[in-house]
């Protein structure tokens, strides 16, 4: 990976609040800030039960739509 590509990725992470950069003369040390990821994880965990329920219902619905084994799905 090139240095400009690394710099670009770090800037994206910094704008997302996942990386904090400091300035020390010509150096720009970086540190990860896990707090935003913890917030997302907490939110996703609260929604997990509802998502799983909806995906289970969708799976059941798709199974009912699928042709039965031994048939080609056409009325002859």
mmJSON file of the N, C-alpha and C atoms, coordinates in Angstrom:
{"data_MODEL":{"atom_site":{
"group_PDB":["ATOM","ATOM","ATOM","ATOM","ATOM","ATOM","ATOM","ATOM","ATOM","ATOM","ATOM","ATOM","ATOM","ATOM","ATOM","ATOM","ATOM","ATOM","ATOM","ATOM","ATOM","ATOM","ATOM","ATOM","ATOM","ATOM","ATOM","ATOM","ATOM","ATOM","ATOM","ATOM","ATOM","ATOM","ATOM","ATOM","ATOM","ATOM","ATOM","ATOM","ATOM","ATOM","ATOM","ATOM","ATOM","ATOM","ATOM","ATOM","ATOM","ATOM","ATOM","ATOM","ATOM","ATOM","ATOM","ATOM","ATOM","ATOM","ATOM","ATOM","ATOM","ATOM","ATOM","ATOM","ATOM","ATOM","ATOM","ATOM","ATOM","ATOM","ATOM","ATOM","ATOM","ATOM","ATOM","ATOM","ATOM","ATOM","ATOM","ATOM","ATOM","ATOM","ATOM","ATOM","ATOM","ATOM","ATOM","ATOM","ATOM","ATOM","ATOM","ATOM","ATOM","ATOM","ATOM","ATOM","ATOM","ATOM","ATOM","ATOM","ATOM","ATOM","ATOM","ATOM","ATOM","ATOM","ATOM","ATOM","ATOM","ATOM","ATOM","ATOM","ATOM","ATOM","ATOM","ATOM","ATOM","ATOM","ATOM","ATOM","ATOM","ATOM","ATOM","ATOM","ATOM","ATOM","ATOM","ATOM","ATOM","ATOM","ATOM","ATOM","ATOM","ATOM","ATOM","ATOM","ATOM","ATOM","ATOM","ATOM","ATOM","ATOM","ATOM","ATOM","ATOM","ATOM","ATOM","ATOM","ATOM","ATOM","ATOM","ATOM","ATOM","ATOM","ATOM","ATOM","ATOM","ATOM","ATOM","ATOM","ATOM","ATOM","ATOM","ATOM","ATOM","ATOM","ATOM","ATOM","ATOM","ATOM","ATOM","ATOM","ATOM","ATOM","ATOM","ATOM","ATOM","ATOM","ATOM","ATOM","ATOM","ATOM","ATOM","ATOM","ATOM","ATOM","ATOM","ATOM","ATOM","ATOM","ATOM","ATOM","ATOM","ATOM","ATOM","ATOM","ATOM","ATOM","ATOM","ATOM","ATOM","ATOM","ATOM","ATOM","ATOM","ATOM","ATOM","ATOM","ATOM","ATOM","ATOM","ATOM","ATOM","ATOM","ATOM","ATOM","ATOM","ATOM","ATOM","ATOM","ATOM","ATOM","ATOM","ATOM","ATOM","ATOM","ATOM","ATOM"],
"id":[1,2,3,4,5,6,7,8,9,10,11,12,13,14,15,16,17,18,19,20,21,22,23,24,25,26,27,28,29,30,31,32,33,34,35,36,37,38,39,40,41,42,43,44,45,46,47,48,49,50,51,52,53,54,55,56,57,58,59,60,61,62,63,64,65,66,67,68,69,70,71,72,73,74,75,76,77,78,79,80,81,82,83,84,85,86,87,88,89,90,91,92,93,94,95,96,97,98,99,100,101,102,103,104,105,106,107,108,109,110,111,112,113,114,115,116,117,118,119,120,121,122,123,124,125,126,127,128,129,130,131,132,133,134,135,136,137,138,139,140,141,142,143,144,145,146,147,148,149,150,151,152,153,154,155,156,157,158,159,160,161,162,163,164,165,166,167,168,169,170,171,172,173,174,175,176,177,178,179,180,181,182,183,184,185,186,187,188,189,190,191,192,193,194,195,196,197,198,199,200,201,202,203,204,205,206,207,208,209,210,211,212,213,214,215,216,217,218,219,220,221,222,223,224,225,226,227,228],
"type_symbol":["N","C","C","N","C","C","N","C","C","N","C","C","N","C","C","N","C","C","N","C","C","N","C","C","N","C","C","N","C","C","N","C","C","N","C","C","N","C","C","N","C","C","N","C","C","N","C","C","N","C","C","N","C","C","N","C","C","N","C","C","N","C","C","N","C","C","N","C","C","N","C","C","N","C","C","N","C","C","N","C","C","N","C","C","N","C","C","N","C","C","N","C","C","N","C","C","N","C","C","N","C","C","N","C","C","N","C","C","N","C","C","N","C","C","N","C","C","N","C","C","N","C","C","N","C","C","N","C","C","N","C","C","N","C","C","N","C","C","N","C","C","N","C","C","N","C","C","N","C","C","N","C","C","N","C","C","N","C","C","N","C","C","N","C","C","N","C","C","N","C","C","N","C","C","N","C","C","N","C","C","N","C","C","N","C","C","N","C","C","N","C","C","N","C","C","N","C","C","N","C","C","N","C","C","N","C","C","N","C","C","N","C","C","N","C","C","N","C","C","N","C","C","N","C","C","N","C","C"],
"label_atom_id":["N","CA","C","N","CA","C","N","CA","C","N","CA","C","N","CA","C","N","CA","C","N","CA","C","N","CA","C","N","CA","C","N","CA","C","N","CA","C","N","CA","C","N","CA","C","N","CA","C","N","CA","C","N","CA","C","N","CA","C","N","CA","C","N","CA","C","N","CA","C","N","CA","C","N","CA","C","N","CA","C","N","CA","C","N","CA","C","N","CA","C","N","CA","C","N","CA","C","N","CA","C","N","CA","C","N","CA","C","N","CA","C","N","CA","C","N","CA","C","N","CA","C","N","CA","C","N","CA","C","N","CA","C","N","CA","C","N","CA","C","N","CA","C","N","CA","C","N","CA","C","N","CA","C","N","CA","C","N","CA","C","N","CA","C","N","CA","C","N","CA","C","N","CA","C","N","CA","C","N","CA","C","N","CA","C","N","CA","C","N","CA","C","N","CA","C","N","CA","C","N","CA","C","N","CA","C","N","CA","C","N","CA","C","N","CA","C","N","CA","C","N","CA","C","N","CA","C","N","CA","C","N","CA","C","N","CA","C","N","CA","C","N","CA","C","N","CA","C","N","CA","C","N","CA","C","N","CA","C","N","CA","C","N","CA","C"],
"label_alt_id":[null,null,null,null,null,null,null,null,null,null,null,null,null,null,null,null,null,null,null,null,null,null,null,null,null,null,null,null,null,null,null,null,null,null,null,null,null,null,null,null,null,null,null,null,null,null,null,null,null,null,null,null,null,null,null,null,null,null,null,null,null,null,null,null,null,null,null,null,null,null,null,null,null,null,null,null,null,null,null,null,null,null,null,null,null,null,null,null,null,null,null,null,null,null,null,null,null,null,null,null,null,null,null,null,null,null,null,null,null,null,null,null,null,null,null,null,null,null,null,null,null,null,null,null,null,null,null,null,null,null,null,null,null,null,null,null,null,null,null,null,null,null,null,null,null,null,null,null,null,null,null,null,null,null,null,null,null,null,null,null,null,null,null,null,null,null,null,null,null,null,null,null,null,null,null,null,null,null,null,null,null,null,null,null,null,null,null,null,null,null,null,null,null,null,null,null,null,null,null,null,null,null,null,null,null,null,null,null,null,null,null,null,null,null,null,null,null,null,null,null,null,null,null,null,null,null,null,null],
"label_comp_id":["UNK","UNK","UNK","UNK","UNK","UNK","UNK","UNK","UNK","UNK","UNK","UNK","UNK","UNK","UNK","UNK","UNK","UNK","UNK","UNK","UNK","UNK","UNK","UNK","UNK","UNK","UNK","UNK","UNK","UNK","UNK","UNK","UNK","UNK","UNK","UNK","UNK","UNK","UNK","UNK","UNK","UNK","UNK","UNK","UNK","UNK","UNK","UNK","UNK","UNK","UNK","UNK","UNK","UNK","UNK","UNK","UNK","UNK","UNK","UNK","UNK","UNK","UNK","UNK","UNK","UNK","UNK","UNK","UNK","UNK","UNK","UNK","UNK","UNK","UNK","UNK","UNK","UNK","UNK","UNK","UNK","UNK","UNK","UNK","UNK","UNK","UNK","UNK","UNK","UNK","UNK","UNK","UNK","UNK","UNK","UNK","UNK","UNK","UNK","UNK","UNK","UNK","UNK","UNK","UNK","UNK","UNK","UNK","UNK","UNK","UNK","UNK","UNK","UNK","UNK","UNK","UNK","UNK","UNK","UNK","UNK","UNK","UNK","UNK","UNK","UNK","UNK","UNK","UNK","UNK","UNK","UNK","UNK","UNK","UNK","UNK","UNK","UNK","UNK","UNK","UNK","UNK","UNK","UNK","UNK","UNK","UNK","UNK","UNK","UNK","UNK","UNK","UNK","UNK","UNK","UNK","UNK","UNK","UNK","UNK","UNK","UNK","UNK","UNK","UNK","UNK","UNK","UNK","UNK","UNK","UNK","UNK","UNK","UNK","UNK","UNK","UNK","UNK","UNK","UNK","UNK","UNK","UNK","UNK","UNK","UNK","UNK","UNK","UNK","UNK","UNK","UNK","UNK","UNK","UNK","UNK","UNK","UNK","UNK","UNK","UNK","UNK","UNK","UNK","UNK","UNK","UNK","UNK","UNK","UNK","UNK","UNK","UNK","UNK","UNK","UNK","UNK","UNK","UNK","UNK","UNK","UNK","UNK","UNK","UNK","UNK","UNK","UNK"],
"label_asym_id":["A","A","A","A","A","A","A","A","A","A","A","A","A","A","A","A","A","A","A","A","A","A","A","A","A","A","A","A","A","A","A","A","A","A","A","A","A","A","A","A","A","A","A","A","A","A","A","A","A","A","A","A","A","A","A","A","A","A","A","A","A","A","A","A","A","A","A","A","A","A","A","A","A","A","A","A","A","A","A","A","A","A","A","A","A","A","A","A","A","A","A","A","A","A","A","A","A","A","A","A","A","A","A","A","A","A","A","A","A","A","A","A","A","A","A","A","A","A","A","A","A","A","A","A","A","A","A","A","A","A","A","A","A","A","A","A","A","A","A","A","A","A","A","A","A","A","A","A","A","A","A","A","A","A","A","A","A","A","A","A","A","A","A","A","A","A","A","A","A","A","A","A","A","A","A","A","A","A","A","A","A","A","A","A","A","A","A","A","A","A","A","A","A","A","A","A","A","A","A","A","A","A","A","A","A","A","A","A","A","A","A","A","A","A","A","A","A","A","A","A","A","A","A","A","A","A","A","A"],
"label_entity_id":["1","1","1","1","1","1","1","1","1","1","1","1","1","1","1","1","1","1","1","1","1","1","1","1","1","1","1","1","1","1","1","1","1","1","1","1","1","1","1","1","1","1","1","1","1","1","1","1","1","1","1","1","1","1","1","1","1","1","1","1","1","1","1","1","1","1","1","1","1","1","1","1","1","1","1","1","1","1","1","1","1","1","1","1","1","1","1","1","1","1","1","1","1","1","1","1","1","1","1","1","1","1","1","1","1","1","1","1","1","1","1","1","1","1","1","1","1","1","1","1","1","1","1","1","1","1","1","1","1","1","1","1","1","1","1","1","1","1","1","1","1","1","1","1","1","1","1","1","1","1","1","1","1","1","1","1","1","1","1","1","1","1","1","1","1","1","1","1","1","1","1","1","1","1","1","1","1","1","1","1","1","1","1","1","1","1","1","1","1","1","1","1","1","1","1","1","1","1","1","1","1","1","1","1","1","1","1","1","1","1","1","1","1","1","1","1","1","1","1","1","1","1","1","1","1","1","1","1"],
"label_seq_id":[1,1,1,2,2,2,3,3,3,4,4,4,5,5,5,6,6,6,7,7,7,8,8,8,9,9,9,10,10,10,11,11,11,12,12,12,13,13,13,14,14,14,15,15,15,16,16,16,17,17,17,18,18,18,19,19,19,20,20,20,21,21,21,22,22,22,23,23,23,24,24,24,25,25,25,26,26,26,27,27,27,28,28,28,29,29,29,30,30,30,31,31,31,32,32,32,33,33,33,34,34,34,35,35,35,36,36,36,37,37,37,38,38,38,39,39,39,40,40,40,41,41,41,42,42,42,43,43,43,44,44,44,45,45,45,46,46,46,47,47,47,48,48,48,49,49,49,50,50,50,51,51,51,52,52,52,53,53,53,54,54,54,55,55,55,56,56,56,57,57,57,58,58,58,59,59,59,60,60,60,61,61,61,62,62,62,63,63,63,64,64,64,65,65,65,66,66,66,67,67,67,68,68,68,69,69,69,70,70,70,71,71,71,72,72,72,73,73,73,74,74,74,75,75,75,76,76,76],
"pdbx_PDB_ins_code":[null,null,null,null,null,null,null,null,null,null,null,null,null,null,null,null,null,null,null,null,null,null,null,null,null,null,null,null,null,null,null,null,null,null,null,null,null,null,null,null,null,null,null,null,null,null,null,null,null,null,null,null,null,null,null,null,null,null,null,null,null,null,null,null,null,null,null,null,null,null,null,null,null,null,null,null,null,null,null,null,null,null,null,null,null,null,null,null,null,null,null,null,null,null,null,null,null,null,null,null,null,null,null,null,null,null,null,null,null,null,null,null,null,null,null,null,null,null,null,null,null,null,null,null,null,null,null,null,null,null,null,null,null,null,null,null,null,null,null,null,null,null,null,null,null,null,null,null,null,null,null,null,null,null,null,null,null,null,null,null,null,null,null,null,null,null,null,null,null,null,null,null,null,null,null,null,null,null,null,null,null,null,null,null,null,null,null,null,null,null,null,null,null,null,null,null,null,null,null,null,null,null,null,null,null,null,null,null,null,null,null,null,null,null,null,null,null,null,null,null,null,null,null,null,null,null,null,null],
"Cartn_x":[0.848,0.0,0.902,0.533,1.356,1.091,2.029,1.879,0.666,0.443,-0.758,-2.059,-2.083,-3.271,-3.503,-2.453,-2.561,-3.067,-2.508,-2.927,-4.407,-4.855,-6.262,-7.166,-6.781,-7.564,-7.61,-6.492,-6.459,-7.363,-7.388,-8.266,-9.74,-10.099,-11.483,-11.83,-10.933,-11.167,-11.23,-10.422,-10.417,-11.753,-12.252,-13.552,-14.691,-14.548,-15.564,-15.466,-14.429,-14.256,-13.625,-13.05,-12.438,-10.947,-10.344,-8.913,-8.731,-7.829,-7.485,-6.023,-5.747,-4.371,-3.851,-2.593,-1.925,-0.846,-0.251,0.852,2.052,3.149,4.424,5.481,5.774,6.704,6.203,7.023,6.6,5.862,5.716,5.052,3.562,2.766,1.323,0.91,1.23,0.866,-0.655,-1.107,-2.539,-2.851,-4.072,-4.553,-5.987,-6.328,-7.701,-8.584,-9.814,-10.811,-11.963,-12.059,-13.082,-14.487,-14.646,-15.96,-17.06,-16.838,-17.91,-18.303,-17.341,-17.656,-18.455,-18.165,-18.925,-20.371,-20.583,-21.938,-22.712,-22.064,-22.705,-23.014,-22.09,-22.287,-23.479,-23.581,-24.695,-26.017,-26.064,-27.277,-27.679,-26.703,-26.991,-27.49,-26.942,-27.376,-28.825,-29.232,-30.618,-31.575,-31.133,-31.981,-31.93,-31.003,-30.739,-31.972,-32.706,-33.871,-34.89,-35.167,-36.133,-35.638,-34.362,-33.806,-33.885,-33.522,-33.56,-34.987,-35.95,-37.351,-37.791,-37.44,-37.828,-37.153,-35.89,-35.186,-35.759,-36.157,-36.785,-38.098,-38.903,-40.167,-39.925,-38.895,-38.575,-38.13,-37.346,-36.896,-38.096,-39.059,-40.275,-41.045,-41.179,-41.901,-41.222,-39.904,-39.173,-39.27,-39.3,-39.432,-40.801,-41.84,-43.167,-43.222,-42.43,-42.417,-41.648,-40.698,-39.826,-40.625,-40.31,-41.0,-40.708,-41.692,-41.507,-40.566,-39.788,-38.908,-39.713,-39.184,-39.858,-40.769,-40.905,-41.713,-40.811,-41.213,-40.411,-41.01,-42.084,-42.706,-43.705,-43.966,-44.912,-46.177,-47.307,-48.556,-48.693,-48.744,-48.878,-50.255],
"Cartn_y":[-1.165,0.0,1.24,2.225,3.431,4.343,5.228,6.178,7.093,7.627,8.443,7.66,6.381,5.558,5.359,5.114,4.967,6.256,7.369,8.67,8.925,8.565,8.747,7.903,6.655,5.779,6.327,6.817,7.38,8.605,9.431,10.608,10.203,9.15,8.666,8.196,7.431,6.958,8.119,9.137,10.319,11.067,11.249,11.923,11.133,9.809,8.957,8.941,9.566,9.617,8.374,7.52,6.287,6.413,7.482,7.725,9.164,9.343,10.68,10.911,12.055,12.385,13.533,13.447,14.515,15.109,16.192,16.808,16.953,16.416,16.548,16.852,18.134,18.605,18.12,17.365,16.899,15.556,14.993,13.705,13.891,12.94,12.945,11.586,11.347,10.048,9.88,8.643,8.325,7.35,7.451,6.504,6.139,4.886,4.436,4.892,5.289,5.65,4.668,3.653,2.623,3.057,4.222,4.652,4.623,5.156,5.095,3.661,2.756,1.359,0.718,1.119,0.601,1.075,2.316,2.844,2.058,1.782,1.025,-0.39,-1.007,-2.364,-2.422,-1.46,-1.404,-1.24,-0.347,-0.112,-1.379,-2.012,-3.211,-4.339,-4.461,-5.504,-5.29,-4.029,-3.733,-4.112,-3.989,-4.273,-5.73,-6.485,-7.846,-8.752,-8.767,-9.644,-9.354,-8.076,-7.694,-8.103,-7.863,-8.228,-9.736,-10.513,-11.967,-12.445,-11.858,-12.221,-11.926,-10.765,-10.395,-11.288,-11.602,-12.47,-13.883,-14.364,-15.686,-15.699,-14.644,-14.571,-14.506,-13.766,-13.683,-15.05,-15.769,-17.106,-18.033,-17.971,-18.786,-18.419,-17.142,-16.673,-17.149,-17.02,-17.454,-18.966,-19.711,-21.161,-21.532,-20.759,-21.027,-20.682,-19.729,-19.333,-20.312,-21.014,-21.907,-23.092,-23.542,-24.729,-25.94,-26.84,-28.067,-29.003,-29.82,-30.787,-31.711,-31.969,-32.844,-32.104,-30.805,-30.009,-28.956,-28.485,-27.445,-26.066,-26.006,-24.726,-24.275,-25.114,-24.769,-25.615,-25.031,-25.783,-26.374,-27.692,-28.339,-28.824],
"Cartn_z":[0.0,0.0,0.0,-0.766,-0.844,0.351,0.639,1.739,1.525,0.311,0.105,0.35,-0.023,0.204,1.702,2.444,3.899,4.52,4.091,4.605,4.337,3.141,2.785,3.685,3.929,4.796,6.225,6.705,8.062,8.15,7.113,7.114,7.177,6.457,6.488,7.901,8.521,9.884,10.869,10.628,11.499,11.387,10.151,9.956,10.587,10.635,11.241,12.767,13.3,14.748,15.338,14.489,14.959,15.225,14.714,14.898,15.351,16.316,16.793,16.444,15.835,15.452,16.299,16.639,17.382,16.483,16.942,16.184,17.093,16.639,17.348,16.309,16.179,15.146,13.791,13.042,11.729,11.801,12.999,13.161,13.444,13.002,13.234,13.808,15.083,15.655,15.713,15.528,15.526,16.655,17.153,18.159,17.825,18.032,17.801,18.95,18.621,19.625,19.471,20.343,20.185,20.607,21.209,21.715,20.653,19.436,18.431,18.064,18.04,17.73,18.863,20.1,21.233,21.156,20.74,20.586,19.526,18.404,17.327,17.799,18.497,18.992,19.955,20.853,21.804,21.06,20.091,19.3,18.536,17.889,17.098,18.002,19.182,20.107,20.523,20.722,21.085,19.955,18.705,17.537,17.108,17.622,17.143,17.167,18.263,18.373,17.278,17.045,16.014,14.631,14.344,13.038,12.815,13.843,13.7,13.446,14.14,13.946,12.516,12.018,10.653,9.619,9.835,8.886,8.914,10.1,10.183,9.409,9.547,8.819,7.312,6.897,5.473,4.957,5.745,5.36,5.171,6.101,5.973,4.712,4.443,3.255,1.976,1.913,0.72,0.531,1.63,1.532,0.943,1.286,0.729,-0.756,-1.198,-2.611,-3.495,-2.91,-3.684,-4.214,-5.442,-5.983,-5.109,-5.016,-4.25,-4.998,-4.272,-4.942,-5.849,-7.02,-7.962,-8.918,-8.709,-9.635,-10.241,-11.405,-12.039,-11.808,-11.023,-10.737,-11.762,-12.792,-13.854,-13.728,-14.05,-14.093,-15.498,-15.586,-16.897,-17.134],
"occupancy":[1.0,1.0,1.0,1.0,1.0,1.0,1.0,1.0,1.0,1.0,1.0,1.0,1.0,1.0,1.0,1.0,1.0,1.0,1.0,1.0,1.0,1.0,1.0,1.0,1.0,1.0,1.0,1.0,1.0,1.0,1.0,1.0,1.0,1.0,1.0,1.0,1.0,1.0,1.0,1.0,1.0,1.0,1.0,1.0,1.0,1.0,1.0,1.0,1.0,1.0,1.0,1.0,1.0,1.0,1.0,1.0,1.0,1.0,1.0,1.0,1.0,1.0,1.0,1.0,1.0,1.0,1.0,1.0,1.0,1.0,1.0,1.0,1.0,1.0,1.0,1.0,1.0,1.0,1.0,1.0,1.0,1.0,1.0,1.0,1.0,1.0,1.0,1.0,1.0,1.0,1.0,1.0,1.0,1.0,1.0,1.0,1.0,1.0,1.0,1.0,1.0,1.0,1.0,1.0,1.0,1.0,1.0,1.0,1.0,1.0,1.0,1.0,1.0,1.0,1.0,1.0,1.0,1.0,1.0,1.0,1.0,1.0,1.0,1.0,1.0,1.0,1.0,1.0,1.0,1.0,1.0,1.0,1.0,1.0,1.0,1.0,1.0,1.0,1.0,1.0,1.0,1.0,1.0,1.0,1.0,1.0,1.0,1.0,1.0,1.0,1.0,1.0,1.0,1.0,1.0,1.0,1.0,1.0,1.0,1.0,1.0,1.0,1.0,1.0,1.0,1.0,1.0,1.0,1.0,1.0,1.0,1.0,1.0,1.0,1.0,1.0,1.0,1.0,1.0,1.0,1.0,1.0,1.0,1.0,1.0,1.0,1.0,1.0,1.0,1.0,1.0,1.0,1.0,1.0,1.0,1.0,1.0,1.0,1.0,1.0,1.0,1.0,1.0,1.0,1.0,1.0,1.0,1.0,1.0,1.0,1.0,1.0,1.0,1.0,1.0,1.0,1.0,1.0,1.0,1.0,1.0,1.0,1.0,1.0,1.0,1.0,1.0,1.0],
"B_iso_or_equiv":[0.0,0.0,0.0,0.0,0.0,0.0,0.0,0.0,0.0,0.0,0.0,0.0,0.0,0.0,0.0,0.0,0.0,0.0,0.0,0.0,0.0,0.0,0.0,0.0,0.0,0.0,0.0,0.0,0.0,0.0,0.0,0.0,0.0,0.0,0.0,0.0,0.0,0.0,0.0,0.0,0.0,0.0,0.0,0.0,0.0,0.0,0.0,0.0,0.0,0.0,0.0,0.0,0.0,0.0,0.0,0.0,0.0,0.0,0.0,0.0,0.0,0.0,0.0,0.0,0.0,0.0,0.0,0.0,0.0,0.0,0.0,0.0,0.0,0.0,0.0,0.0,0.0,0.0,0.0,0.0,0.0,0.0,0.0,0.0,0.0,0.0,0.0,0.0,0.0,0.0,0.0,0.0,0.0,0.0,0.0,0.0,0.0,0.0,0.0,0.0,0.0,0.0,0.0,0.0,0.0,0.0,0.0,0.0,0.0,0.0,0.0,0.0,0.0,0.0,0.0,0.0,0.0,0.0,0.0,0.0,0.0,0.0,0.0,0.0,0.0,0.0,0.0,0.0,0.0,0.0,0.0,0.0,0.0,0.0,0.0,0.0,0.0,0.0,0.0,0.0,0.0,0.0,0.0,0.0,0.0,0.0,0.0,0.0,0.0,0.0,0.0,0.0,0.0,0.0,0.0,0.0,0.0,0.0,0.0,0.0,0.0,0.0,0.0,0.0,0.0,0.0,0.0,0.0,0.0,0.0,0.0,0.0,0.0,0.0,0.0,0.0,0.0,0.0,0.0,0.0,0.0,0.0,0.0,0.0,0.0,0.0,0.0,0.0,0.0,0.0,0.0,0.0,0.0,0.0,0.0,0.0,0.0,0.0,0.0,0.0,0.0,0.0,0.0,0.0,0.0,0.0,0.0,0.0,0.0,0.0,0.0,0.0,0.0,0.0,0.0,0.0,0.0,0.0,0.0,0.0,0.0,0.0,0.0,0.0,0.0,0.0,0.0,0.0],
"pdbx_formal_charge":[null,null,null,null,null,null,null,null,null,null,null,null,null,null,null,null,null,null,null,null,null,null,null,null,null,null,null,null,null,null,null,null,null,null,null,null,null,null,null,null,null,null,null,null,null,null,null,null,null,null,null,null,null,null,null,null,null,null,null,null,null,null,null,null,null,null,null,null,null,null,null,null,null,null,null,null,null,null,null,null,null,null,null,null,null,null,null,null,null,null,null,null,null,null,null,null,null,null,null,null,null,null,null,null,null,null,null,null,null,null,null,null,null,null,null,null,null,null,null,null,null,null,null,null,null,null,null,null,null,null,null,null,null,null,null,null,null,null,null,null,null,null,null,null,null,null,null,null,null,null,null,null,null,null,null,null,null,null,null,null,null,null,null,null,null,null,null,null,null,null,null,null,null,null,null,null,null,null,null,null,null,null,null,null,null,null,null,null,null,null,null,null,null,null,null,null,null,null,null,null,null,null,null,null,null,null,null,null,null,null,null,null,null,null,null,null,null,null,null,null,null,null,null,null,null,null,null,null],
"auth_seq_id":[1,1,1,2,2,2,3,3,3,4,4,4,5,5,5,6,6,6,7,7,7,8,8,8,9,9,9,10,10,10,11,11,11,12,12,12,13,13,13,14,14,14,15,15,15,16,16,16,17,17,17,18,18,18,19,19,19,20,20,20,21,21,21,22,22,22,23,23,23,24,24,24,25,25,25,26,26,26,27,27,27,28,28,28,29,29,29,30,30,30,31,31,31,32,32,32,33,33,33,34,34,34,35,35,35,36,36,36,37,37,37,38,38,38,39,39,39,40,40,40,41,41,41,42,42,42,43,43,43,44,44,44,45,45,45,46,46,46,47,47,47,48,48,48,49,49,49,50,50,50,51,51,51,52,52,52,53,53,53,54,54,54,55,55,55,56,56,56,57,57,57,58,58,58,59,59,59,60,60,60,61,61,61,62,62,62,63,63,63,64,64,64,65,65,65,66,66,66,67,67,67,68,68,68,69,69,69,70,70,70,71,71,71,72,72,72,73,73,73,74,74,74,75,75,75,76,76,76],
"auth_comp_id":["UNK","UNK","UNK","UNK","UNK","UNK","UNK","UNK","UNK","UNK","UNK","UNK","UNK","UNK","UNK","UNK","UNK","UNK","UNK","UNK","UNK","UNK","UNK","UNK","UNK","UNK","UNK","UNK","UNK","UNK","UNK","UNK","UNK","UNK","UNK","UNK","UNK","UNK","UNK","UNK","UNK","UNK","UNK","UNK","UNK","UNK","UNK","UNK","UNK","UNK","UNK","UNK","UNK","UNK","UNK","UNK","UNK","UNK","UNK","UNK","UNK","UNK","UNK","UNK","UNK","UNK","UNK","UNK","UNK","UNK","UNK","UNK","UNK","UNK","UNK","UNK","UNK","UNK","UNK","UNK","UNK","UNK","UNK","UNK","UNK","UNK","UNK","UNK","UNK","UNK","UNK","UNK","UNK","UNK","UNK","UNK","UNK","UNK","UNK","UNK","UNK","UNK","UNK","UNK","UNK","UNK","UNK","UNK","UNK","UNK","UNK","UNK","UNK","UNK","UNK","UNK","UNK","UNK","UNK","UNK","UNK","UNK","UNK","UNK","UNK","UNK","UNK","UNK","UNK","UNK","UNK","UNK","UNK","UNK","UNK","UNK","UNK","UNK","UNK","UNK","UNK","UNK","UNK","UNK","UNK","UNK","UNK","UNK","UNK","UNK","UNK","UNK","UNK","UNK","UNK","UNK","UNK","UNK","UNK","UNK","UNK","UNK","UNK","UNK","UNK","UNK","UNK","UNK","UNK","UNK","UNK","UNK","UNK","UNK","UNK","UNK","UNK","UNK","UNK","UNK","UNK","UNK","UNK","UNK","UNK","UNK","UNK","UNK","UNK","UNK","UNK","UNK","UNK","UNK","UNK","UNK","UNK","UNK","UNK","UNK","UNK","UNK","UNK","UNK","UNK","UNK","UNK","UNK","UNK","UNK","UNK","UNK","UNK","UNK","UNK","UNK","UNK","UNK","UNK","UNK","UNK","UNK","UNK","UNK","UNK","UNK","UNK","UNK"],
"auth_asym_id":["A","A","A","A","A","A","A","A","A","A","A","A","A","A","A","A","A","A","A","A","A","A","A","A","A","A","A","A","A","A","A","A","A","A","A","A","A","A","A","A","A","A","A","A","A","A","A","A","A","A","A","A","A","A","A","A","A","A","A","A","A","A","A","A","A","A","A","A","A","A","A","A","A","A","A","A","A","A","A","A","A","A","A","A","A","A","A","A","A","A","A","A","A","A","A","A","A","A","A","A","A","A","A","A","A","A","A","A","A","A","A","A","A","A","A","A","A","A","A","A","A","A","A","A","A","A","A","A","A","A","A","A","A","A","A","A","A","A","A","A","A","A","A","A","A","A","A","A","A","A","A","A","A","A","A","A","A","A","A","A","A","A","A","A","A","A","A","A","A","A","A","A","A","A","A","A","A","A","A","A","A","A","A","A","A","A","A","A","A","A","A","A","A","A","A","A","A","A","A","A","A","A","A","A","A","A","A","A","A","A","A","A","A","A","A","A","A","A","A","A","A","A","A","A","A","A","A","A"],
"auth_atom_id":["N","CA","C","N","CA","C","N","CA","C","N","CA","C","N","CA","C","N","CA","C","N","CA","C","N","CA","C","N","CA","C","N","CA","C","N","CA","C","N","CA","C","N","CA","C","N","CA","C","N","CA","C","N","CA","C","N","CA","C","N","CA","C","N","CA","C","N","CA","C","N","CA","C","N","CA","C","N","CA","C","N","CA","C","N","CA","C","N","CA","C","N","CA","C","N","CA","C","N","CA","C","N","CA","C","N","CA","C","N","CA","C","N","CA","C","N","CA","C","N","CA","C","N","CA","C","N","CA","C","N","CA","C","N","CA","C","N","CA","C","N","CA","C","N","CA","C","N","CA","C","N","CA","C","N","CA","C","N","CA","C","N","CA","C","N","CA","C","N","CA","C","N","CA","C","N","CA","C","N","CA","C","N","CA","C","N","CA","C","N","CA","C","N","CA","C","N","CA","C","N","CA","C","N","CA","C","N","CA","C","N","CA","C","N","CA","C","N","CA","C","N","CA","C","N","CA","C","N","CA","C","N","CA","C","N","CA","C","N","CA","C","N","CA","C","N","CA","C","N","CA","C","N","CA","C","N","CA","C","N","CA","C","N","CA","C"],
"pdbx_PDB_model_num":[1,1,1,1,1,1,1,1,1,1,1,1,1,1,1,1,1,1,1,1,1,1,1,1,1,1,1,1,1,1,1,1,1,1,1,1,1,1,1,1,1,1,1,1,1,1,1,1,1,1,1,1,1,1,1,1,1,1,1,1,1,1,1,1,1,1,1,1,1,1,1,1,1,1,1,1,1,1,1,1,1,1,1,1,1,1,1,1,1,1,1,1,1,1,1,1,1,1,1,1,1,1,1,1,1,1,1,1,1,1,1,1,1,1,1,1,1,1,1,1,1,1,1,1,1,1,1,1,1,1,1,1,1,1,1,1,1,1,1,1,1,1,1,1,1,1,1,1,1,1,1,1,1,1,1,1,1,1,1,1,1,1,1,1,1,1,1,1,1,1,1,1,1,1,1,1,1,1,1,1,1,1,1,1,1,1,1,1,1,1,1,1,1,1,1,1,1,1,1,1,1,1,1,1,1,1,1,1,1,1,1,1,1,1,1,1,1,1,1,1,1,1,1,1,1,1,1,1]
}}}
